[in-house]
Amino acid sequence: MAAALGGLGLLHGRFRLAAAAAATSSALSPRAPVRGGAAALPSAGRSYGSEAKEEEELRVRYLDEEHKGIVVLGLNRSHAKNALNKNLLKMMSKAVDALKSDKKVRTVIFRSEVPGIFCAGADLKERAKMHSSEVGSFVSKARATINEMGGTQRLPRTIGVSLAKELIFSARIVDGEEAKSIGLISHVVEQNEAGDAAYRRALALAREFLPQGPVAMRVAKLAINQGMEVDLVTGLAIEEACYAQTIPTKDRLEGLLAFKEKRSPRYKGE
């Protein structure tokens, strides 16, 4: 079976992160392990608009045709089980920065291209060689990069304080079924012969996002992210302020016109 992790993550900007391994979808059997919010994901078939070089530790692919607007970020450090080293972290940060400013990008799928693993965490072999003065800056950079793809929130916010403490204190590995039952993942689906069922599920979710208005998506994410940090009254005020940003936009008028004319809207993000 395959599972989708932690609901849907959000990248700060115009687009949504439907991660096929990190925040939304990871392939695993009902008894396959999930540790620290990540799960194993076999490599999917190559059905992309552009190919990346085999030696690249992070593959960036812009999909085309019916998937235009979707970008796939694929972790590809097979020899190190996708452990995060300086180079991979640098590539991730660079990719995220580029995607944030690309108005044509609507949804990002973040996945593993290494069979049987998503990410082993930090590259401890590299870490052992670091001077103590390097460790702090590396950890800060890693945290900042991951925060750019936050939206599933931290573990206690996702599954509650008690369960989060239980998993963290025990370092227990949970399987796909348990991960779904405690709210750590969103979907569990039957694995397919290609071993990319979770990626396909993430891609299906991404397709659902594509027709939605970019402006509305942006302010909705803003309202959700900021609203989670405050009380309900303040959250409602944030929601109202976010909606106000859509009022003078061409997309809002297009949505109303499309409804009147009984056709699909053609949003431009303006």
SEZA-950220 format. One record per residue: residue in one letter; x negated, y, z of N, C-alpha, C in turn. Coordinates in nm, 2 decimals. Last residue first. Example, Ala and Ser with C-alpha at 12.3 -4.5 7.8 and 13.67 -1.06 7.14 Angstrom:
# residues 2
FILUM  rest    n_px    n_py    n_pz   ca_px   ca_py   ca_pz    c_px    c_py    c_pz
FILUM     S   -1.28   -0.22    0.71   -1.37   -0.11    0.71   -1.29    0.00    0.79
FILUM     A   -1.32   -0.57    0.78   -1.23   -0.45    0.78   -1.32   -0.33    0.78
# end
This chain:
# residues 270
FILUM  rest    n_px    n_py    n_pz   ca_px   ca_py   ca_pz    c_px    c_py    c_pz
FILUM     E    0.40    3.75   -1.15    0.39    3.89   -1.14    0.51    3.95   -1.07
FILUM     G    0.40    3.48   -1.22    0.32    3.52   -1.11    0.31    3.67   -1.09
FILUM     K    0.57    3.40   -1.41    0.43    3.44   -1.46    0.34    3.49   -1.34
FILUM     Y    0.83    3.17   -1.48    0.76    3.26   -1.39    0.61    3.28   -1.44
FILUM     R    1.10    3.12   -1.62    0.96    3.12   -1.68    0.88    3.22   -1.59
FILUM     P    1.36    2.90   -1.51    1.29    3.02   -1.51    1.15    3.01   -1.57
FILUM     S    1.60    2.72   -1.72    1.48    2.71   -1.63    1.41    2.85   -1.63
FILUM     R    1.94    2.85   -1.73    1.81    2.80   -1.79    1.70    2.79   -1.68
FILUM     K    2.17    3.02   -1.69    2.17    2.87   -1.68    2.05    2.80   -1.75
FILUM     E    2.17    3.28   -1.68    2.17    3.23   -1.81    2.17    3.07   -1.81
FILUM     K    2.15    3.32   -1.40    2.27    3.37   -1.47    2.28    3.30   -1.61
FILUM     F    1.90    3.20   -1.36    2.02    3.15   -1.29    2.15    3.19   -1.36
FILUM     A    1.74    3.38   -1.50    1.75    3.24   -1.54    1.87    3.17   -1.48
FILUM     L    1.78    3.61   -1.35    1.82    3.61   -1.49    1.84    3.46   -1.54
FILUM     L    1.66    3.54   -1.11    1.80    3.58   -1.11    1.86    3.57   -1.25
FILUM     G    1.39    3.49   -1.20    1.47    3.39   -1.13    1.62    3.41   -1.13
FILUM     E    1.33    3.75   -1.29    1.33    3.64   -1.39    1.41    3.52   -1.33
FILUM     L    1.32    3.89   -1.05    1.42    3.92   -1.15    1.44    3.81   -1.26
FILUM     R    1.10    3.76   -0.94    1.23    3.76   -0.87    1.34    3.79   -0.97
FILUM     D    0.89    3.82   -1.12    0.94    3.68   -1.10    1.07    3.67   -1.03
FILUM     K    0.85    4.09   -1.09    0.91    4.05   -1.21    0.96    3.90   -1.19
FILUM     T    0.90    4.22   -0.75    0.83    4.14   -0.85    0.92    4.11   -0.97
FILUM     P    1.01    4.35   -0.53    0.97    4.43   -0.65    0.91    4.35   -0.76
FILUM     I    1.05    4.12   -0.35    1.16    4.20   -0.40    1.12    4.28   -0.53
FILUM     T    0.84    3.99   -0.23    0.89    3.94   -0.35    0.99    4.03   -0.42
FILUM     Q    0.79    4.12    0.01    0.69    4.13   -0.09    0.74    4.08   -0.23
FILUM     A    1.00    4.04    0.17    1.00    4.18    0.12    0.90    4.20    0.00
FILUM     Y    0.92    3.79    0.26    1.03    3.80    0.15    1.03    3.94    0.09
FILUM     C    0.74    3.88    0.45    0.69    3.80    0.33    0.79    3.81    0.22
FILUM     A    0.90    3.99    0.64    0.80    4.07    0.57    0.75    4.01    0.45
FILUM     E    1.05    3.77    0.72    1.12    3.88    0.65    1.02    3.97    0.58
FILUM     E    0.85    3.61    0.83    0.92    3.56    0.72    0.99    3.68    0.64
FILUM     I    0.78    3.78    1.04    0.68    3.75    0.94    0.75    3.70    0.81
FILUM     A    1.01    3.76    1.19    0.97    3.89    1.14    0.87    3.87    1.03
FILUM     L    1.00    3.49    1.26    1.11    3.54    1.17    1.08    3.67    1.11
FILUM     G    0.77    3.49    1.43    0.77    3.42    1.30    0.88    3.46    1.21
FILUM     T    0.87    3.64    1.64    0.76    3.70    1.56    0.76    3.63    1.42
FILUM     V    1.06    3.45    1.73    1.10    3.59    1.69    1.00    3.65    1.60
FILUM     L    0.89    3.22    1.79    0.99    3.22    1.68    1.04    3.36    1.64
FILUM     D    0.54    3.30    1.83    0.67    3.26    1.88    0.77    3.28    1.77
FILUM     V    0.26    3.19    1.62    0.33    3.28    1.70    0.47    3.23    1.75
FILUM     E    0.15    3.02    1.43    0.06    3.07    1.54    0.14    3.16    1.64
FILUM     M    0.32    2.96    1.23    0.29    2.85    1.32    0.21    2.90    1.44
FILUM     G    0.33    3.19    1.08    0.44    3.16    1.17    0.41    3.05    1.27
FILUM     Q    0.11    3.17    0.92    0.11    3.27    1.02    0.22    3.24    1.13
FILUM     N    0.19    2.95    0.75    0.06    2.95    0.82    0.06    3.05    0.94
FILUM     I    0.45    3.04    0.66    0.43    2.91    0.73    0.30    2.91    0.81
FILUM     A    0.39    3.28    0.52    0.49    3.27    0.63    0.47    3.15    0.72
FILUM     L    0.21    3.19    0.33    0.17    3.29    0.43    0.26    3.28    0.55
FILUM     K    0.37    3.02    0.18    0.25    2.96    0.25    0.21    3.06    0.36
FILUM     A    0.54    3.21    0.08    0.60    3.10    0.17    0.48    3.04    0.25
FILUM     V    0.38    3.36   -0.07    0.43    3.42    0.05    0.49    3.32    0.14
FILUM     R    0.32    3.17   -0.28    0.21    3.24   -0.20    0.27    3.30   -0.07
FILUM     M    0.56    3.10   -0.38    0.48    3.00   -0.32    0.38    3.06   -0.23
FILUM     A    0.65    3.34   -0.49    0.72    3.28   -0.38    0.64    3.18   -0.31
FILUM     V    0.45    3.36   -0.69    0.47    3.47   -0.59    0.54    3.41   -0.47
FILUM     P    0.49    3.13   -0.85    0.37    3.16   -0.78    0.38    3.26   -0.67
FILUM     G    0.79    2.94   -0.85    0.73    3.07   -0.87    0.60    3.09   -0.79
FILUM     Q    0.77    2.60   -0.97    0.80    2.70   -0.87    0.73    2.83   -0.89
FILUM     P    0.68    2.40   -1.14    0.78    2.49   -1.19    0.81    2.61   -1.09
FILUM     L    0.47    2.26   -0.97    0.44    2.34   -1.09    0.55    2.44   -1.14
FILUM     F    0.55    2.09   -0.78    0.52    2.23   -0.74    0.51    2.32   -0.86
FILUM     E    0.59    1.85   -0.90    0.71    1.91   -0.84    0.68    2.06   -0.81
FILUM     R    0.33    1.78   -0.95    0.42    1.81   -1.07    0.55    1.88   -1.02
FILUM     A    0.24    1.71   -0.70    0.19    1.83   -0.76    0.28    1.87   -0.88
FILUM     L    0.38    1.47   -0.67    0.41    1.58   -0.58    0.36    1.71   -0.65
FILUM     A    0.24    1.32   -0.86    0.39    1.34   -0.87    0.43    1.46   -0.79
FILUM     L   -0.01    1.32   -0.75    0.01    1.39   -0.88    0.16    1.41   -0.90
FILUM     A    0.04    1.17   -0.52   -0.01    1.31   -0.51    0.02    1.38   -0.63
FILUM     R    0.09    0.93   -0.65    0.19    0.99   -0.56    0.16    1.14   -0.55
FILUM     R   -0.15    0.88   -0.77   -0.04    0.89   -0.85    0.08    0.96   -0.78
FILUM     Y   -0.31    0.84   -0.54   -0.34    0.95   -0.63   -0.22    0.98   -0.72
FILUM     A   -0.19    0.61   -0.44   -0.18    0.73   -0.36   -0.21    0.85   -0.45
FILUM     A   -0.25    0.42   -0.64   -0.11    0.45   -0.62   -0.10    0.58   -0.54
FILUM     D   -0.48    0.31   -0.76   -0.47    0.46   -0.75   -0.33    0.50   -0.72
FILUM     G   -0.53    0.05   -0.83   -0.58    0.10   -0.70   -0.57    0.25   -0.68
FILUM     A   -0.43   -0.07   -1.05   -0.54    0.02   -1.07   -0.60    0.07   -0.94
FILUM     E   -0.21   -0.21   -0.94   -0.33   -0.28   -0.99   -0.45   -0.20   -1.01
FILUM     N   -0.10   -0.02   -0.65   -0.09   -0.08   -0.78   -0.22   -0.15   -0.83
FILUM     Q    0.05   -0.03   -0.33   -0.06   -0.02   -0.41   -0.04   -0.08   -0.55
FILUM     E    0.35    0.13   -0.22    0.29    0.00   -0.26    0.17    0.03   -0.35
FILUM     V    0.31    0.40    0.01    0.36    0.34   -0.11    0.29    0.21   -0.14
FILUM     V    0.39    0.63    0.25    0.32    0.50    0.23    0.39    0.43    0.11
FILUM     H    0.35    0.97    0.34    0.40    0.87    0.26    0.32    0.74    0.26
FILUM     S    0.23    1.13    0.54    0.36    1.16    0.50    0.43    1.04    0.42
FILUM     I    0.04    1.09    0.85    0.06    1.08    0.70    0.20    1.09    0.67
FILUM     L    0.10    1.13    1.12   -0.03    1.17    1.07   -0.04    1.17    0.91
FILUM     G    0.33    1.04    1.24    0.33    1.17    1.17    0.20    1.22    1.11
FILUM     I    0.34    0.79    1.34    0.31    0.90    1.44    0.30    1.04    1.37
FILUM     S    0.39    0.64    1.12    0.49    0.64    1.23    0.46    0.75    1.33
FILUM     K    0.17    0.66    0.96    0.29    0.72    0.92    0.39    0.74    1.03
FILUM     A   -0.02    0.52    1.12   -0.04    0.66    1.09    0.08    0.73    1.04
FILUM     E    0.10    0.27    1.11    0.10    0.34    1.24    0.07    0.49    1.21
FILUM     E    0.05    0.21    0.84    0.19    0.21    0.89    0.20    0.29    1.02
FILUM     G   -0.23    0.22    0.81   -0.14    0.31    0.74    0.00    0.32    0.80
FILUM     D   -0.39    0.20    1.14   -0.37    0.15    1.00   -0.26    0.25    0.94
FILUM     V   -0.64    0.36    1.33   -0.51    0.33    1.31   -0.49    0.29    1.16
FILUM     I   -0.90    0.33    1.56   -0.87    0.33    1.41   -0.73    0.29    1.40
FILUM     R   -0.99    0.53    1.84   -0.92    0.41    1.78   -0.89    0.44    1.63
FILUM     A   -1.11    0.69    2.02   -1.18    0.67    1.88   -1.11    0.55    1.81
FILUM     S   -1.01    0.76    2.26   -1.04    0.62    2.24   -1.11    0.59    2.11
FILUM     F   -0.99    1.04    2.24   -1.06    0.98    2.35   -1.10    0.84    2.33
FILUM     I   -0.84    1.07    2.00   -0.97    1.13    2.01   -1.05    1.06    2.12
FILUM     L   -0.60    0.93    2.06   -0.68    0.89    1.94   -0.82    0.94    1.96
FILUM     E   -0.51    1.07    2.29   -0.52    0.93    2.29   -0.62    0.88    2.18
FILUM     K   -0.49    1.34    2.20   -0.59    1.30    2.31   -0.62    1.15    2.31
FILUM     A   -0.28    1.30    2.02   -0.41    1.35    1.97   -0.52    1.31    2.08
FILUM     L   -0.07    1.23    2.19   -0.12    1.14    2.09   -0.26    1.17    2.04
FILUM     S   -0.05    1.48    2.33   -0.07    1.35    2.40   -0.13    1.25    2.30
FILUM     V   -0.01    1.69    2.14   -0.12    1.69    2.23   -0.15    1.55    2.28
FILUM     G    0.09    1.61    1.80    0.12    1.64    1.94   -0.01    1.62    2.03
FILUM     I    0.03    1.58    1.54    0.09    1.47    1.60    0.12    1.49    1.75
FILUM     T   -0.05    1.84    1.46    0.02    1.75    1.36    0.09    1.64    1.44
FILUM     R   -0.18    1.97    1.66   -0.07    2.04    1.60    0.02    1.95    1.51
FILUM     P   -0.39    1.79    1.71   -0.28    1.81    1.81   -0.16    1.88    1.75
FILUM     L   -0.54    1.82    1.46   -0.47    1.69    1.50   -0.36    1.72    1.60
FILUM     R   -0.48    2.13    1.29   -0.56    2.04    1.37   -0.48    1.92    1.42
FILUM     Q   -0.32    2.15    0.97   -0.35    2.20    1.10   -0.44    2.10    1.17
FILUM     T   -0.27    2.12    0.72   -0.23    2.01    0.80   -0.25    2.04    0.94
FILUM     G   -0.40    2.35    0.68   -0.26    2.35    0.64   -0.20    2.23    0.71
FILUM     G   -0.73    2.40    0.51   -0.65    2.36    0.63   -0.50    2.38    0.60
FILUM     M   -0.92    2.47    0.33   -0.82    2.37    0.29   -0.74    2.32    0.41
FILUM     E   -1.06    2.64    0.48   -1.01    2.69    0.36   -0.90    2.60    0.30
FILUM     N   -1.16    2.47    0.68   -1.05    2.56    0.71   -0.99    2.62    0.59
FILUM     I   -1.38    2.36    0.54   -1.26    2.28    0.57   -1.14    2.37    0.60
FILUM     T   -1.55    2.59    0.54   -1.50    2.53    0.42   -1.38    2.44    0.44
FILUM     A   -1.59    2.63    0.81   -1.53    2.74    0.73   -1.47    2.68    0.60
FILUM     R   -1.72    2.39    0.89   -1.59    2.43    0.95   -1.51    2.53    0.86
FILUM     A   -1.95    2.41    0.74   -1.86    2.30    0.72   -1.72    2.34    0.77
FILUM     K   -2.06    2.64    0.85   -2.03    2.64    0.71   -1.93    2.53    0.68
FILUM     S   -2.10    2.55    1.11   -2.02    2.66    1.09   -1.97    2.67    0.95
FILUM     V   -2.29    2.34    1.06   -2.16    2.31    1.12   -2.06    2.42    1.10
FILUM     F   -2.50    2.50    0.97   -2.44    2.39    0.89   -2.30    2.36    0.93
FILUM     S   -2.56    2.66    1.19   -2.52    2.72    1.07   -2.45    2.62    0.97
FILUM     G   -2.65    2.45    1.37   -2.54    2.54    1.40   -2.48    2.61    1.28
FILUM     V   -2.87    2.33    1.25   -2.75    2.25    1.27   -2.63    2.35    1.29
FILUM     E   -3.10    2.47    1.23   -3.02    2.46    1.11   -2.88    2.40    1.14
FILUM     S   -3.24    2.46    1.46   -3.19    2.59    1.42   -3.10    2.58    1.30
FILUM     S   -3.32    2.20    1.47   -3.21    2.24    1.56   -3.15    2.37    1.52
FILUM     H   -3.37    2.07    1.14   -3.42    2.14    1.26   -3.31    2.19    1.34
FILUM     M   -3.26    1.76    1.01   -3.24    1.90    1.03   -3.31    1.96    1.15
FILUM     K   -3.26    1.49    1.01   -3.38    1.56    0.96   -3.37    1.71    0.97
FILUM     A   -3.01    1.42    1.10   -3.12    1.38    1.18   -3.25    1.45    1.14
FILUM     R   -2.85    1.50    0.88   -2.84    1.58    1.01   -2.96    1.55    1.10
FILUM     E   -2.90    1.30    0.70   -2.95    1.43    0.67   -2.95    1.51    0.80
FILUM     K   -2.76    1.10    0.85   -2.90    1.08    0.81   -2.97    1.21    0.77
FILUM     L   -2.51    1.19    0.87   -2.59    1.19    0.99   -2.74    1.16    0.96
FILUM     D   -2.30    1.37    0.71   -2.41    1.29    0.67   -2.52    1.29    0.78
FILUM     A   -1.97    1.37    0.86   -2.10    1.43    0.83   -2.21    1.33    0.79
FILUM     G   -1.74    1.14    0.70   -1.77    1.25    0.80   -1.90    1.32    0.76
FILUM     A   -1.68    0.96    0.51   -1.74    0.91    0.63   -1.77    1.01    0.74
FILUM     C   -1.39    0.97    0.32   -1.51    1.05    0.36   -1.55    1.00    0.50
FILUM     F   -1.26    0.73    0.19   -1.24    0.87    0.16   -1.36    0.96    0.19
FILUM     I   -1.31    0.41    0.04   -1.35    0.51    0.14   -1.30    0.65    0.09
FILUM     G   -1.25    0.23   -0.17   -1.26    0.19   -0.03   -1.29    0.29    0.07
FILUM     P   -1.43    0.38   -0.44   -1.34    0.27   -0.39   -1.36    0.24   -0.24
FILUM     V   -1.45    0.72   -0.48   -1.53    0.60   -0.44   -1.43    0.50   -0.38
FILUM     E   -1.33    0.95   -0.52   -1.35    0.86   -0.64   -1.43    0.74   -0.61
FILUM     S   -1.09    1.11   -0.32   -1.21    1.03   -0.33   -1.21    0.96   -0.46
FILUM     R   -0.94    1.44   -0.36   -0.94    1.30   -0.35   -1.08    1.24   -0.35
FILUM     F   -0.71    1.69   -0.39   -0.84    1.66   -0.33   -0.85    1.51   -0.29
FILUM     I   -0.55    1.88   -0.62   -0.55    1.75   -0.56   -0.69    1.72   -0.51
FILUM     V   -0.39    2.19   -0.63   -0.52    2.12   -0.62   -0.50    1.99   -0.55
FILUM     T   -0.19    2.40   -0.84   -0.20    2.29   -0.74   -0.33    2.23   -0.75
FILUM     R   -0.24    2.61   -1.01   -0.12    2.61   -0.93   -0.12    2.51   -0.81
FILUM     V   -0.45    2.83   -1.18   -0.44    2.71   -1.10   -0.32    2.72   -1.01
FILUM     K   -0.46    3.07   -1.31   -0.40    2.96   -1.38   -0.38    2.83   -1.30
FILUM     K   -0.60    3.24   -1.15   -0.46    3.26   -1.15   -0.38    3.15   -1.23
FILUM     D   -0.86    3.19   -0.95   -0.81    3.15   -1.08   -0.66    3.15   -1.09
FILUM     S   -0.95    3.23   -0.70   -0.94    3.35   -0.79   -0.89    3.31   -0.93
FILUM     K   -0.96    2.98   -0.59   -0.88    3.08   -0.52   -0.86    3.20   -0.61
FILUM     L   -1.15    2.85   -0.74   -1.01    2.81   -0.76   -0.92    2.92   -0.70
FILUM     A   -1.39    2.95   -0.64   -1.36    2.97   -0.78   -1.21    2.95   -0.80
FILUM     D   -1.38    2.86   -0.37   -1.39    3.00   -0.40   -1.35    3.03   -0.55
FILUM     V   -1.39    2.58   -0.42   -1.27    2.64   -0.36   -1.27    2.79   -0.38
FILUM     A   -1.64    2.55   -0.53   -1.52    2.51   -0.61   -1.40    2.58   -0.55
FILUM     K   -1.81    2.63   -0.32   -1.81    2.70   -0.45   -1.69    2.68   -0.53
FILUM     S   -1.75    2.44   -0.13   -1.73    2.58   -0.10   -1.72    2.66   -0.23
FILUM     M   -1.83    2.21   -0.26   -1.69    2.22   -0.22   -1.66    2.37   -0.20
FILUM     M   -2.11    2.26   -0.29   -2.03    2.24   -0.41   -1.88    2.26   -0.38
FILUM     K   -2.18    2.26   -0.02   -2.20    2.38   -0.10   -2.12    2.38   -0.23
FILUM     L   -2.12    2.00    0.05   -2.06    2.11    0.12   -2.07    2.24    0.04
FILUM     L   -2.31    1.87   -0.11   -2.17    1.85   -0.13   -2.09    1.96   -0.07
FILUM     N   -2.55    1.97    0.00   -2.52    1.99   -0.14   -2.37    1.97   -0.16
FILUM     K   -2.55    1.89    0.27   -2.56    2.03    0.24   -2.51    2.05    0.10
FILUM     N   -2.29    1.63    0.30   -2.43    1.68    0.32   -2.43    1.82    0.27
FILUM     L   -2.05    1.42    0.42   -2.07    1.56    0.38   -2.22    1.60    0.41
FILUM     A   -2.01    1.10    0.26   -2.05    1.18    0.38   -2.09    1.32    0.33
FILUM     N   -1.93    0.91    0.07   -1.88    1.05    0.06   -1.91    1.13    0.19
FILUM     K   -2.10    0.69    0.11   -1.96    0.69    0.15   -1.89    0.83    0.16
FILUM     A   -2.34    0.72   -0.01   -2.33    0.77    0.13   -2.18    0.77    0.18
FILUM     H   -2.30    0.62   -0.26   -2.41    0.56   -0.19   -2.41    0.60   -0.04
FILUM     S   -2.10    0.78   -0.37   -2.07    0.64   -0.34   -2.18    0.58   -0.24
FILUM     R   -1.98    1.06   -0.37   -2.11    1.02   -0.31   -2.10    0.87   -0.27
FILUM     N   -1.76    1.22   -0.47   -1.83    1.12   -0.55   -1.97    1.09   -0.50
FILUM     L   -1.44    1.36   -0.45   -1.57    1.33   -0.38   -1.63    1.21   -0.45
FILUM     G   -1.28    1.57   -0.68   -1.31    1.43   -0.65   -1.44    1.41   -0.58
FILUM     L   -1.02    1.77   -0.74   -1.15    1.77   -0.68   -1.18    1.63   -0.63
FILUM     V   -0.82    1.86   -1.00   -0.85    1.75   -0.92   -1.00    1.77   -0.87
FILUM     V   -0.56    2.09   -1.06   -0.70    2.07   -1.06   -0.73    1.96   -0.96
FILUM     I   -0.29    2.19   -1.27   -0.34    2.11   -1.16   -0.48    2.08   -1.17
FILUM     G   -0.24    2.32   -1.49   -0.22    2.40   -1.37   -0.26    2.32   -1.25
FILUM     K   -0.09    2.06   -1.67   -0.16    2.19   -1.68   -0.13    2.27   -1.55
FILUM     H    0.04    1.82   -1.70   -0.02    1.85   -1.57   -0.10    1.98   -1.57
FILUM     E    0.11    1.80   -1.96    0.22    1.81   -1.86    0.17    1.84   -1.72
FILUM     E   -0.20    1.93   -2.06   -0.06    1.89   -2.11    0.04    1.91   -2.00
FILUM     D   -0.45    1.87   -1.81   -0.39    1.94   -1.92   -0.25    1.88   -1.95
FILUM     L   -0.66    1.94   -1.53   -0.57    1.86   -1.60   -0.51    1.94   -1.71
FILUM     Y   -0.99    1.99   -1.46   -0.87    2.07   -1.49   -0.78    1.98   -1.58
FILUM     R   -1.20    1.87   -1.21   -1.13    1.84   -1.34   -1.00    1.92   -1.35
FILUM     V   -1.50    1.82   -1.06   -1.39    1.92   -1.07   -1.33    1.90   -1.21
FILUM     R   -1.66    1.62   -0.84   -1.61    1.63   -0.97   -1.49    1.72   -0.97
FILUM     L   -1.94    1.62   -0.65   -1.81    1.67   -0.65   -1.76    1.69   -0.79
FILUM     E   -2.18    1.50   -0.73   -2.12    1.46   -0.60   -1.98    1.51   -0.58
FILUM     E   -2.27    1.39   -1.05   -2.21    1.50   -0.97   -2.14    1.44   -0.84
FILUM     E   -2.34    1.18   -1.21   -2.43    1.21   -1.10   -2.37    1.32   -1.01
FILUM     E   -2.16    1.17   -1.42   -2.16    1.07   -1.32   -2.23    1.10   -1.19
FILUM     K   -1.99    1.48   -1.50   -2.11    1.39   -1.51   -2.11    1.29   -1.39
FILUM     A   -1.64    1.48   -1.58   -1.75    1.53   -1.50   -1.87    1.43   -1.52
FILUM     E   -1.40    1.57   -1.84   -1.48    1.47   -1.76   -1.60    1.54   -1.69
FILUM     S   -1.07    1.70   -1.86   -1.21    1.71   -1.88   -1.29    1.61   -1.79
FILUM     G   -0.81    1.61   -1.82   -0.84    1.69   -1.94   -0.98    1.71   -1.97
FILUM     Y   -0.79    1.26   -1.73   -0.81    1.40   -1.70   -0.83    1.48   -1.83
FILUM     S   -0.77    0.99   -1.64   -0.67    1.05   -1.73   -0.67    1.20   -1.71
FILUM     R   -0.92    0.73   -1.54   -0.97    0.86   -1.59   -0.87    0.91   -1.69
FILUM     G   -0.77    0.58   -1.24   -0.81    0.58   -1.38   -0.84    0.72   -1.43
FILUM     A   -0.93    0.63   -0.91   -0.81    0.62   -1.01   -0.86    0.62   -1.15
FILUM     S   -1.08    0.44   -0.65   -1.09    0.54   -0.76   -0.98    0.52   -0.86
FILUM     P   -0.92    0.41   -0.33   -0.99    0.36   -0.45   -0.99    0.46   -0.56
FILUM     L   -0.96    0.54   -0.02   -0.89    0.57   -0.15   -0.97    0.51   -0.26
FILUM     A   -0.90    0.54    0.33   -0.97    0.49    0.21   -0.89    0.51    0.09
FILUM     A   -0.85    0.85    0.50   -0.82    0.71    0.48   -0.89    0.67    0.35
FILUM     A   -0.85    1.07    0.79   -0.89    1.04    0.65   -0.87    0.89    0.63
FILUM     G   -0.80    1.13    1.06   -0.72    1.20    0.96   -0.76    1.17    0.81
FILUM     G   -0.97    0.97    1.21   -0.99    1.11    1.21   -0.92    1.18    1.10
FILUM     R   -0.92    0.69    1.01   -1.00    0.75    1.13   -1.01    0.90    1.11
FILUM     V   -0.74    0.42    0.93   -0.74    0.56    0.91   -0.81    0.62    1.03
FILUM     P   -0.78    0.09    0.77   -0.80    0.19    0.87   -0.79    0.34    0.83
FILUM     A   -0.51   -0.12    0.65   -0.64   -0.05    0.63   -0.65    0.06    0.73
FILUM     R   -0.27   -0.24    0.67   -0.36   -0.26    0.78   -0.49   -0.19    0.76
FILUM     P   -0.14   -0.17    0.44   -0.07   -0.14    0.56   -0.16   -0.16    0.68
FILUM     S   -0.41   -0.01    0.25   -0.32   -0.12    0.27   -0.25   -0.09    0.40
FILUM     L   -0.44    0.30    0.09   -0.48    0.21    0.19   -0.37    0.10    0.20
FILUM     A   -0.51    0.61   -0.05   -0.47    0.47   -0.08   -0.53    0.38    0.03
FILUM     S   -0.37    0.92    0.04   -0.49    0.83    0.04   -0.44    0.69    0.03
FILUM     S   -0.27    1.25    0.03   -0.25    1.11   -0.02   -0.37    1.03   -0.02
FILUM     T   -0.31    1.50    0.17   -0.18    1.45    0.13   -0.17    1.30    0.09
FILUM     A   -0.56    1.56    0.25   -0.44    1.62    0.33   -0.31    1.56    0.28
FILUM     A   -0.74    1.37    0.12   -0.77    1.45    0.24   -0.65    1.49    0.32
FILUM     A   -0.64    1.23   -0.09   -0.72    1.16    0.01   -0.73    1.24    0.14
FILUM     A   -0.51    1.39   -0.26   -0.49    1.25   -0.28   -0.57    1.17   -0.18
FILUM     A   -0.35    1.68   -0.16   -0.47    1.60   -0.16   -0.45    1.45   -0.16
FILUM     A   -0.24    1.93   -0.28   -0.18    1.81   -0.27   -0.29    1.70   -0.27
FILUM     L   -0.24    2.26   -0.20   -0.33    2.15   -0.20   -0.25    2.02   -0.18
FILUM     R   -0.11    2.52   -0.40   -0.10    2.43   -0.29   -0.19    2.31   -0.31
FILUM     F   -0.21    2.87   -0.46   -0.17    2.73   -0.50   -0.17    2.64   -0.38
FILUM     R   -0.29    3.12   -0.41   -0.17    3.11   -0.48   -0.12    2.96   -0.49
FILUM     G   -0.43    3.12   -0.08   -0.42    3.18   -0.21   -0.29    3.15   -0.27
FILUM     H   -0.58    2.88    0.10   -0.54    3.02    0.11   -0.54    3.08   -0.03
FILUM     L   -0.42    2.57    0.05   -0.54    2.65    0.03   -0.50    2.79    0.04
FILUM     L   -0.26    2.34    0.25   -0.25    2.46    0.18   -0.39    2.52    0.17
FILUM     G   -0.13    2.00    0.24   -0.22    2.10    0.29   -0.21    2.23    0.21
FILUM     L    0.15    1.83    0.35    0.09    1.89    0.24    0.00    2.00    0.29
FILUM     G    0.13    1.54    0.55    0.21    1.64    0.48    0.14    1.70    0.37
FILUM     G   -0.09    1.36    0.63   -0.07    1.49    0.69    0.02    1.59    0.62
FILUM     L   -0.14    1.16    0.34   -0.18    1.21    0.47   -0.13    1.34    0.50
FILUM     A    0.01    0.88    0.21   -0.01    1.02    0.19   -0.03    1.09    0.33
FILUM     A   -0.10    0.55    0.12   -0.04    0.65    0.21   -0.08    0.79    0.18
FILUM     A   -0.03    0.24   -0.03   -0.10    0.36   -0.03   -0.03    0.46    0.06
FILUM     M   -0.08   -0.12    0.00    0.00    0.00    0.00   -0.09    0.12    0.00
# end
